[in-house]
Amino acid sequence: MRKRKPPDELRGTQEFATFYSGLSEDSELKNIIEVSLNALREDLLAGEKIEKKKWPKKYVQEYGIHNLFKMDVGKECRLTYTIIADGRKKIVCVIEFFSSHKSYDRRFGYT
């Protein structure tokens, strides 16, 4: 069994931060996302790695990612993130939140 490894820092892209901060404090969606963020605070590998050939071009072009993970958030929602190595420091950066599996499929070109 793999030992959990917390990141040194957890952050989000500007787009994710804007979306997340726009949710009301008592929002059920915000609470669901917070559970996932807490899981990432405990273990930077809490999600599933996505094969490079499946990465959206937008992520590579805009964020220059070198790895990509997804995390299921509830039944239908998804969250994508990357791990950034800054020297010995490991940073988890949440890229995007998908409120439905359909929107996730569209971003990744599955539909």
N, C-alpha and C positions, 0 to 999 in steps of 0.2 A: 504494500500500500504506500502510495506517495505521500510525503509530508507536505502539509499546507505551507505555502509561502506568501505572506502578505506583501503587497507592493510597498515601496517607500512613499508613494504618492498616488492619489486617485484624482483624476481631473476629467473634464469633458471638453469636446470641441465647443466653439462659440455657439454653433447651432444647437447642440444638445443642452448647453447651459441656459440658453434663452428659452428653449422649450420647457426644461425642468423648472426653472425659476418662475415660469408663467403659470404653473399648476398651483391651485390653492392648497394651503397646508392640510386641510381635511379631505383632500381629494383621494379617492380610493386608488386611482392610478398612481398618484405620487407615492402612496404607501407601498404599492406593489413594486414600483421602481426602486424605492429605498431598500426593500428586502434584497433585491439583486445587487445593489451597490454595496450593501453590507457584506454580502457573500464575496464580492470582489475585494473588499477591504481585508478580508480574512485570507483569501487565496487568489492570487493573480491568474491562476489557471482554472478557475471555477467554471469557465465556459468551455465550449467545444471549438477546437481549431478548425478553420475553414481552409480547404485546399486553395493554393495560390491561383489555379486556373479558374476558380469561381469568384475571385475578388472583383468587385465593381471597379471599373476603370476610374470612376469619380474618386474613389478612396485613394487610389495610387497617385492620381494627378494632383488632387487637392491636399492630401495629407502625407504623401510619400511613405506609406506604410510598408513594413517589412514582414508583418505577421498580422493575422486577423482571426478573431474569435467571435462566436455568437453565444448568447445566453438566452434561454427561454425565460420569459417573464410572464408568469401565469400561463393560461392555456393558449392564447392567441398571439401574445405580444413577443417581440424579440428585441434584443439590444446587441449592438456590435461594438467591439472594442479592440484596441491594439495595445501591445506592450512596447514601451520605448525604453531602450537602455541608454542611460546618460551616465557614462562612466560605470561605476559600480551600482548606481541607483537605478531601480526598476520602477517605471511609471506606467500605470494603467490609464489609458485615455479612452473614454467612452466616445464613440464616433456618432452613433445614431440610435434612436429608439423608434421602433415600428409598432404602431398600435394594432396592427392586424398582420396575420400571416400573409395575406394577399399583398400588402404594401412591401413586405420583406421580399416576397417572390418577385415583385416588379423591379425592385432595386437590383436584385441579383440576376435578373434576366431569365427567370424560370418560367415566366408566363408571357 
